[in-house]
Amino acid sequence: MTKIRQPRFKMGAILSRVHRFIYLLLDGRFVSRRGNAQFLLLTTEGRRSHRMKTVPLLYLLHNRSPSVIASKGGSPKAPDWLLNIRAEPKVRVQIGGVRQDGTARIASDEEREELWPRFLECYSGYAAYQARTSRRFPIVIITQPDD
């Protein structure tokens, strides 16, 4: 029987690091939008290292709060940032040049049903990612203290 190799997500990790570097360097100018997609930087505390980890993610606003999707390019494994949020929901987001602290939570089933088509509208690649895995991608909503 031929062993099926799982895709390696190294290229995605490399592009993510480059995007994060440029986003920070330019304070979000020129790299916070691409077509319909808007990007933010999400910073979480590493659940084991306790070091701060920052990743660029496509986001949508849901009731004035940014929401992100934990797709990891269709990997069967959840992204590290999601595991970090489950351990410590306090996060920091940067949208353009604005940085804010917030609290992350997994969207309810009703919220996910509303947000999933909006994410597909913004980036149709999520449908292909979802087809690669049986893992249902959680959507994370980040609320600010005044919400």
PyMOL commands that set and color helices and strands:
alter all, ss='L'
color gray80, all
select helices_A, chain A and resi 10-25+72-74+80-87+109-122+125-131
alter helices_A, ss='H'
color red, helices_A
select strands_A, chain A and resi 33-34+37-45+52-62+65-69+90-95+98-106+139-143
alter strands_A, ss='S'
color yellow, strands_A
deselect
rebuild
show_as cartoon
